[in-house]
Amino acid sequence: MADTTSTCMTAMPQRVVLLAGGVGGARMALGLQAALPAGALTVVANVGDDERFYGLQVCPDLDTLLYTLSGRVSRSQGWGVEGDTTQVLQTLAGLGAPDWMMLGDADFALHIYRSWQLGQGRRLTAIMAEAAQRMGLGAQLLPVTDTPVPTEVATAQGWLSFQQWFVRQRAEPQVCGLRYRGATAAVITPEVQRAIAAADLIVIAPSNPLLSIEPMLALSSLRSALAASRAPCVAVSPLINGKAIKGPLARMLSDLKMSGGNAGIAKRYQGVIDALVIDASDAADADALRAQGLAVLACDTMIPDQARSLALTERLLQWLPTWRNAAPTSAPLLNKECA
């Protein structure tokens, strides 16, 4: 987190790091990739959603970012491959195999390739770098760690993997707690360490804080790298008119009795961010957020497509040189479990 009392951006950043989850993170990445010079953007992706399915390593957030930044993503879904078919999944279902995770045929090919390469002893970072290069990405795409750090959800049925809870169980069981298993031992990759150290700007995408961003921030080495960085760190709130527009965030905050609204977002990222971008519909929150020591930009943050994402990115980059607020103090992540 930068000391913004003495550091102020005066030009277009040349090295930007985006911390991102799936659909919301991918759309933010799309605008940044379009606005920044070629090669300026590094996307650091959550791996907490990863799941083994038919023995294959499925990486939903990494793959959504890969498909979006390469122009292959299904525009109607925001994930998966445009025009993909599901013959493999249908055949498996006909054989009595589970079909609860919706994977297209092209999607299966990527999972087969990744699992085959992992079986050859290659790092996930190297595998995704090669896939990104072959698919023509204009940005660097990095998993936050090469170590599995699965997000697990505590319910009355016991602990479930995130995909089991969200996809297979349709997010129906009440959430009693969250944990990021293995996070205390996992470390960020050297590539992530170097990208953050060299960054002129760090952005946290409007992804679900509990499921996309905090699984990464649970790695103490990532928090240390962010603390050591002199780059300003800006989060984009995922809320519109005080509410999450999709996904399980509102439900989880309620179940876990956590603070909602933009004040809750700021609390989740306390000690990490210098500034928060909120939607214009939430402009009334700005004064209270500034009282916490945050710089605040209120503007249109709905990014359903590349054009709106690019507009948000350009507005953010124009605003960056104007802030002067000091950074907030740090606080630990909240982690609750079932009684």
Kinemage of the C-alpha trace (Angstrom):
@kinemage 1
@onewidth
@group {chain A} dominant
@subgroup {mainchain}
@vectorlist {calphas} color= white
{ca met a 1} P 0.000 0.000 0.000
{ca ala a 2} L 1.469 3.304 -1.069
{ca asp a 3} L 2.128 6.263 1.191
{ca thr a 4} L -0.140 8.622 -0.727
{ca thr a 5} L 0.868 11.583 1.409
{ca ser a 6} L 4.165 11.658 -0.455
{ca thr a 7} L 3.473 9.726 -3.658
{ca cys a 8} L 1.117 10.872 -6.402
{ca met a 9} L 0.711 9.507 -9.906
{ca thr a 10} L 1.279 12.107 -12.595
{ca ala a 11} L 1.301 9.978 -15.775
{ca met a 12} L -0.240 6.888 -17.328
{ca pro a 13} L 0.962 3.902 -15.265
{ca gln a 14} L 3.257 1.618 -17.233
{ca arg a 15} L 2.939 -1.436 -14.978
{ca val a 16} L -0.452 -2.290 -13.498
{ca val a 17} L -1.352 -5.313 -11.382
{ca leu a 18} L -5.002 -6.373 -11.143
{ca leu a 19} L -6.134 -8.794 -8.414
{ca ala a 20} L -9.136 -10.563 -9.886
{ca gly a 21} L -11.650 -13.338 -9.588
{ca gly a 22} L -14.008 -14.517 -12.319
{ca val a 23} L -16.600 -12.613 -14.358
{ca gly a 24} L -16.362 -9.198 -12.657
{ca gly a 25} L -12.588 -9.410 -12.530
{ca ala a 26} L -12.385 -10.457 -16.170
{ca arg a 27} L -14.510 -7.523 -17.298
{ca met a 28} L -12.322 -5.103 -15.346
{ca ala a 29} L -9.253 -6.721 -16.897
{ca leu a 30} L -10.721 -6.253 -20.368
{ca gly a 31} L -10.976 -2.486 -19.894
{ca leu a 32} L -7.488 -2.224 -18.435
{ca gln a 33} L -5.989 -4.295 -21.263
{ca ala a 34} L -7.631 -1.958 -23.799
{ca ala a 35} L -6.607 1.268 -22.050
{ca leu a 36} L -3.010 0.484 -21.130
{ca pro a 37} L 0.084 0.149 -23.302
{ca ala a 38} L 0.720 -3.349 -24.640
{ca gly a 39} L 2.235 -5.569 -21.970
{ca ala a 40} L 1.491 -3.140 -19.129
{ca leu a 41} L -1.150 -5.274 -17.413
{ca thr a 42} L -0.528 -8.254 -15.139
{ca val a 43} L -3.602 -10.073 -13.836
{ca val a 44} L -3.144 -12.036 -10.611
{ca ala a 45} L -5.936 -14.581 -10.351
{ca asn a 46} L -7.689 -16.383 -7.543
{ca val a 47} L -7.253 -20.173 -7.398
{ca gly a 48} L -9.623 -20.767 -4.469
{ca asp a 49} L -12.442 -21.835 -6.831
{ca asp a 50} L -10.353 -24.602 -8.422
{ca glu a 51} L -11.912 -28.069 -8.416
{ca arg a 52} L -11.026 -31.611 -9.462
{ca phe a 53} L -13.716 -32.965 -11.832
{ca tyr a 54} L -13.288 -36.335 -13.573
{ca gly a 55} L -9.709 -36.178 -12.345
{ca leu a 56} L -9.123 -32.942 -14.268
{ca gln a 57} L -7.879 -29.682 -12.781
{ca val a 58} L -10.573 -27.061 -13.398
{ca cys a 59} L -9.588 -23.431 -12.720
{ca pro a 60} L -12.757 -21.354 -13.207
{ca asp a 61} L -11.344 -17.890 -12.447
{ca leu a 62} L -8.143 -18.342 -14.427
{ca asp a 63} L -10.096 -19.738 -17.369
{ca thr a 64} L -12.729 -16.987 -17.351
{ca leu a 65} L -9.922 -14.431 -17.445
{ca leu a 66} L -8.175 -16.368 -20.226
{ca tyr a 67} L -11.301 -16.642 -22.365
{ca thr a 68} L -12.338 -13.024 -21.775
{ca leu a 69} L -8.964 -11.440 -22.520
{ca ser a 70} L -8.529 -13.589 -25.644
{ca gly a 71} L -12.002 -12.720 -26.975
{ca arg a 72} L -13.281 -16.286 -26.671
{ca val a 73} L -15.681 -15.920 -23.745
{ca ser a 74} L -19.387 -16.639 -24.064
{ca arg a 75} L -20.925 -13.168 -24.098
{ca ser a 76} L -24.291 -14.358 -22.796
{ca gln a 77} L -22.821 -16.240 -19.819
{ca gly a 78} L -19.696 -14.247 -19.053
{ca trp a 79} L -17.813 -17.547 -18.662
{ca gly a 80} L -17.083 -20.540 -20.870
{ca val a 81} L -16.311 -20.410 -24.579
{ca glu a 82} L -18.569 -18.698 -27.122
{ca gly a 83} L -20.436 -21.241 -29.252
{ca asp a 84} L -19.117 -24.210 -27.272
{ca thr a 85} L -20.957 -27.554 -27.413
{ca thr a 86} L -21.500 -30.060 -24.599
{ca gln a 87} L -21.286 -33.443 -26.337
{ca val a 88} L -18.626 -34.753 -23.951
{ca leu a 89} L -20.680 -33.856 -20.860
{ca gln a 90} L -23.841 -35.298 -22.411
{ca thr a 91} L -22.049 -38.555 -23.212
{ca leu a 92} L -20.698 -38.770 -19.669
{ca ala a 93} L -24.170 -38.137 -18.246
{ca gly a 94} L -25.569 -40.882 -20.456
{ca leu a 95} L -23.038 -43.243 -18.896
{ca gly a 96} L -24.308 -42.314 -15.441
{ca ala a 97} L -21.397 -39.994 -14.579
{ca pro a 98} L -22.041 -36.750 -12.657
{ca asp a 99} L -22.820 -33.726 -14.817
{ca trp a 100} L -23.332 -31.011 -12.198
{ca met a 101} L -20.367 -28.921 -13.364
{ca met a 102} L -21.266 -27.408 -16.723
{ca leu a 103} L -18.192 -27.790 -18.942
{ca gly a 104} L -18.174 -27.326 -22.699
{ca asp a 105} L -16.129 -29.383 -25.122
{ca ala a 106} L -13.505 -26.684 -25.748
{ca asp a 107} L -13.432 -26.101 -22.008
{ca phe a 108} L -12.755 -29.802 -21.441
{ca ala a 109} L -9.820 -29.561 -23.844
{ca leu a 110} L -8.177 -26.859 -21.731
{ca his a 111} L -8.684 -28.889 -18.545
{ca ile a 112} L -7.201 -31.984 -20.197
{ca tyr a 113} L -4.199 -29.985 -21.397
{ca arg a 114} L -3.621 -28.390 -17.986
{ca ser a 115} L -3.988 -31.679 -16.105
{ca trp a 116} L -1.657 -33.454 -18.534
{ca gln a 117} L 0.959 -30.723 -18.116
{ca leu a 118} L 0.621 -30.734 -14.318
{ca gly a 119} L 1.144 -34.495 -14.456
{ca gln a 120} L 4.419 -33.824 -16.294
{ca gly a 121} L 5.589 -31.802 -13.304
{ca arg a 122} L 5.084 -28.319 -14.757
{ca arg a 123} L 3.956 -25.393 -12.612
{ca leu a 124} L 0.466 -23.980 -13.039
{ca thr a 125} L 2.075 -20.581 -13.670
{ca ala a 126} L 4.076 -21.895 -16.635
{ca ile a 127} L 1.093 -23.768 -18.068
{ca met a 128} L -1.170 -20.719 -17.963
{ca ala a 129} L 1.572 -18.481 -19.373
{ca glu a 130} L 1.887 -20.779 -22.381
{ca ala a 131} L -1.888 -20.937 -22.853
{ca ala a 132} L -2.102 -17.124 -22.634
{ca gln a 133} L 0.686 -16.717 -25.201
{ca arg a 134} L -0.904 -19.167 -27.622
{ca met a 135} L -4.318 -17.510 -27.267
{ca gly a 136} L -2.878 -14.065 -27.955
{ca leu a 137} L -3.413 -12.280 -24.640
{ca gly a 138} L -2.090 -8.738 -24.420
{ca ala a 139} L -1.660 -9.139 -20.663
{ca gln a 140} L 0.259 -11.440 -18.363
{ca leu a 141} L -2.016 -13.889 -16.531
{ca leu a 142} L -0.680 -15.336 -13.253
{ca pro a 143} L -2.220 -17.632 -10.648
{ca val a 144} L -1.535 -16.081 -7.250
{ca thr a 145} L 0.160 -19.313 -6.140
{ca asp a 146} L 1.068 -22.682 -7.619
{ca thr a 147} L -0.135 -24.353 -4.417
{ca pro a 148} L -3.781 -25.476 -4.075
{ca val a 149} L -5.632 -23.183 -1.650
{ca pro a 150} L -9.268 -24.305 -1.935
{ca thr a 151} L -12.044 -22.124 -0.573
{ca glu a 152} L -14.322 -24.222 1.631
{ca val a 153} L -17.786 -23.372 2.937
{ca ala a 154} L -19.036 -24.565 6.325
{ca thr a 155} L -22.682 -25.669 6.318
{ca ala a 156} L -24.923 -27.825 8.482
{ca gln a 157} L -23.819 -30.679 6.193
{ca gly a 158} L -20.168 -30.047 7.030
{ca trp a 159} L -17.412 -28.395 5.022
{ca leu a 160} L -17.972 -28.275 1.248
{ca ser a 161} L -15.676 -27.110 -1.518
{ca phe a 162} L -16.865 -23.848 -3.021
{ca gln a 163} L -17.928 -25.523 -6.293
{ca gln a 164} L -19.804 -28.236 -4.413
{ca trp a 165} L -21.684 -25.578 -2.446
{ca phe a 166} L -22.243 -23.025 -5.214
{ca val a 167} L -22.779 -25.196 -8.292
{ca arg a 168} L -23.800 -28.646 -7.131
{ca gln a 169} L -25.878 -27.457 -4.156
{ca arg a 170} L -26.953 -24.235 -5.951
{ca ala a 171} L -25.781 -22.169 -2.955
{ca glu a 172} L -28.780 -23.399 -0.965
{ca pro a 173} L -27.174 -24.553 2.334
{ca gln a 174} L -26.790 -21.758 4.877
{ca val a 175} L -23.215 -20.562 5.212
{ca cys a 176} L -21.793 -20.901 8.721
{ca gly a 177} L -18.155 -20.169 7.943
{ca leu a 178} L -15.430 -19.834 5.340
{ca arg a 179} L -11.864 -21.040 5.233
{ca tyr a 180} L -9.071 -20.942 2.696
{ca arg a 181} L -7.444 -24.303 3.316
{ca gly a 182} L -3.677 -24.302 3.068
{ca ala a 183} L -3.386 -20.511 2.886
{ca thr a 184} L -1.084 -20.259 5.903
{ca ala a 185} L 1.515 -22.469 4.194
{ca ala a 186} L 1.069 -21.284 0.596
{ca val a 187} L 3.218 -18.507 -0.869
{ca ile a 188} L 2.830 -16.286 -3.898
{ca thr a 189} L 4.898 -17.172 -6.924
{ca pro a 190} L 8.134 -15.339 -7.806
{ca glu a 191} L 6.319 -13.935 -10.851
{ca val a 192} L 3.613 -12.393 -8.677
{ca gln a 193} L 6.229 -11.042 -6.273
{ca arg a 194} L 8.116 -9.346 -9.123
{ca ala a 195} L 4.969 -7.941 -10.724
{ca ile a 196} L 3.834 -6.286 -7.494
{ca ala a 197} L 7.304 -4.949 -6.730
{ca ala a 198} L 7.480 -3.333 -10.184
{ca ala a 199} L 3.898 -2.023 -10.282
{ca asp a 200} L 2.976 1.651 -10.661
{ca leu a 201} L -0.638 0.853 -9.755
{ca ile a 202} L -2.446 -2.037 -8.055
{ca val a 203} L -6.172 -2.502 -8.645
{ca ile a 204} L -8.549 -4.867 -6.855
{ca ala a 205} L -11.306 -5.826 -9.271
{ca pro a 206} L -15.035 -5.657 -8.447
{ca ser a 207} L -14.977 -9.357 -7.617
{ca asn a 208} L -16.629 -11.031 -4.625
{ca pro a 209} L -14.389 -10.076 -1.666
{ca leu a 210} L -15.081 -13.262 0.305
{ca leu a 211} L -14.709 -15.716 -2.568
{ca ser a 212} L -12.313 -14.102 -5.044
{ca ile a 213} L -10.089 -11.571 -3.267
{ca glu a 214} L -9.718 -12.740 0.338
{ca pro a 215} L -8.591 -16.234 -0.713
{ca met a 216} L -5.585 -14.395 -2.173
{ca leu a 217} L -5.171 -11.937 0.701
{ca ala a 218} L -5.155 -14.938 3.067
{ca leu a 219} L -1.612 -15.574 1.802
{ca ser a 220} L 0.588 -13.588 4.155
{ca ser a 221} L 3.223 -13.260 1.431
{ca leu a 222} L 0.748 -11.397 -0.773
{ca arg a 223} L -0.130 -8.996 2.025
{ca ser a 224} L 3.581 -8.457 2.673
{ca ala a 225} L 4.225 -7.757 -1.013
{ca leu a 226} L 1.361 -5.263 -1.134
{ca ala a 227} L 2.581 -3.560 2.043
{ca ala a 228} L 6.086 -3.247 0.608
{ca ser a 229} L 4.847 -1.796 -2.690
{ca arg a 230} L 5.044 1.967 -3.248
{ca ala a 231} L 2.220 1.765 -5.791
{ca pro a 232} L -1.215 3.057 -4.827
{ca cys a 233} L -3.784 0.302 -4.318
{ca val a 234} L -7.337 0.983 -5.505
{ca ala a 235} L -10.329 -1.321 -5.052
{ca val a 236} L -13.423 -1.145 -7.231
{ca ser a 237} L -16.527 -1.975 -5.204
{ca pro a 238} L -18.728 -4.783 -6.575
{ca leu a 239} L -21.836 -3.027 -5.221
{ca ile a 240} L -24.417 -1.051 -7.181
{ca asn a 241} L -26.911 0.936 -5.112
{ca gly a 242} L -25.448 -0.730 -2.046
{ca lys a 243} L -26.054 -4.280 -3.246
{ca ala a 244} L -24.244 -6.984 -5.176
{ca ile a 245} L -25.882 -7.225 -8.592
{ca lys a 246} L -25.335 -10.991 -8.868
{ca gly a 247} L -23.696 -13.917 -7.148
{ca pro a 248} L -23.838 -15.057 -3.504
{ca leu a 249} L -22.137 -12.090 -1.801
{ca ala a 250} L -25.238 -10.560 -0.180
{ca arg a 251} L -26.435 -13.956 1.016
{ca met a 252} L -23.038 -14.840 2.505
{ca leu a 253} L -22.655 -11.513 4.301
{ca ser a 254} L -26.098 -12.016 5.827
{ca asp a 255} L -25.442 -15.628 6.840
{ca leu a 256} L -22.099 -14.711 8.412
{ca lys a 257} L -23.459 -11.523 10.001
{ca met a 258} L -20.758 -9.420 8.367
{ca ser a 259} L -20.972 -5.709 7.580
{ca gly a 260} L -22.629 -4.917 4.266
{ca gly a 261} L -22.543 -1.926 1.951
{ca asn a 262} L -19.438 -0.055 0.874
{ca ala a 263} L -18.456 0.374 4.520
{ca gly a 264} L -18.272 -3.418 4.667
{ca ile a 265} L -16.162 -3.557 1.502
{ca ala a 266} L -13.776 -0.988 2.975
{ca lys a 267} L -13.554 -3.040 6.170
{ca arg a 268} L -12.690 -6.200 4.222
{ca tyr a 269} L -9.772 -4.399 2.569
{ca gln a 270} L -8.635 -2.331 5.537
{ca gly a 271} L -4.866 -2.009 5.602
{ca val a 272} L -4.583 -2.976 1.924
{ca ile a 273} L -6.198 -0.197 -0.102
{ca asp a 274} L -5.622 3.528 -0.392
{ca ala a 275} L -8.762 4.283 -2.389
{ca leu a 276} L -12.190 2.879 -3.209
{ca val a 277} L -14.155 3.377 -6.409
{ca ile a 278} L -17.906 3.226 -5.773
{ca asp a 279} L -20.896 3.475 -8.056
{ca ala a 280} L -22.492 6.891 -8.546
{ca ser a 281} L -25.687 5.504 -6.996
{ca asp a 282} L -23.729 5.116 -3.735
{ca ala a 283} L -22.194 8.600 -3.720
{ca ala a 284} L -23.745 9.251 -0.294
{ca asp a 285} L -21.247 6.751 1.152
{ca ala a 286} L -18.254 8.846 0.088
{ca asp a 287} L -17.891 11.132 3.131
{ca ala a 288} L -17.900 8.245 5.620
{ca leu a 289} L -15.321 6.390 3.550
{ca arg a 290} L -13.103 9.469 3.330
{ca ala a 291} L -13.352 9.788 7.108
{ca gln a 292} L -11.654 6.380 7.254
{ca gly a 293} L -8.704 7.800 5.309
{ca leu a 294} L -9.685 6.507 1.884
{ca ala a 295} L -9.699 8.451 -1.343
{ca val a 296} L -13.077 7.914 -3.023
{ca leu a 297} L -14.215 8.117 -6.635
{ca ala a 298} L -17.963 7.841 -7.319
{ca cys a 299} L -18.780 7.075 -10.953
{ca asp a 300} L -20.568 4.545 -13.165
{ca thr a 301} L -19.105 1.153 -12.211
{ca met a 302} L -21.538 -1.123 -14.067
{ca ile a 303} L -19.373 -2.908 -16.663
{ca pro a 304} L -21.526 -5.308 -18.705
{ca asp a 305} L -19.246 -5.063 -21.750
{ca gln a 306} L -15.833 -3.895 -22.941
{ca ala a 307} L -17.004 -0.381 -23.824
{ca arg a 308} L -18.296 0.285 -20.300
{ca ser a 309} L -15.246 -1.355 -18.765
{ca leu a 310} L -12.960 0.837 -20.853
{ca ala a 311} L -14.930 3.948 -19.830
{ca leu a 312} L -14.529 3.028 -16.151
{ca thr a 313} L -10.820 2.361 -16.610
{ca glu a 314} L -10.257 5.696 -18.342
{ca arg a 315} L -12.179 7.529 -15.614
{ca leu a 316} L -10.094 5.799 -12.950
{ca leu a 317} L -6.812 6.637 -14.674
{ca gln a 318} L -7.843 10.289 -15.103
{ca trp a 319} L -8.739 10.525 -11.416
{ca leu a 320} L -5.616 8.895 -9.985
{ca pro a 321} L -3.386 12.006 -9.942
{ca thr a 322} L -5.933 13.960 -7.902
{ca trp a 323} L -6.056 12.115 -4.620
{ca arg a 324} L -4.157 13.213 -1.510
{ca asn a 325} L -5.643 11.140 1.307
{ca ala a 326} L -3.509 9.121 3.714
{ca ala a 327} L -3.655 5.320 3.875
{ca pro a 328} L -5.771 3.404 6.427
{ca thr a 329} L -4.474 1.164 9.164
{ca ser a 330} L -4.445 -2.618 8.909
{ca ala a 331} L -6.864 -5.166 10.380
{ca pro a 332} L -7.006 -8.968 10.225
{ca leu a 333} L -9.397 -10.920 8.028
{ca leu a 334} L -12.583 -12.126 9.686
{ca asn a 335} L -13.153 -15.901 9.692
{ca lys a 336} L -16.212 -17.428 11.300
{ca glu a 337} L -17.179 -21.067 11.746
{ca cys a 338} L -20.358 -22.980 12.540
{ca ala a 339} L -21.411 -23.118 16.155
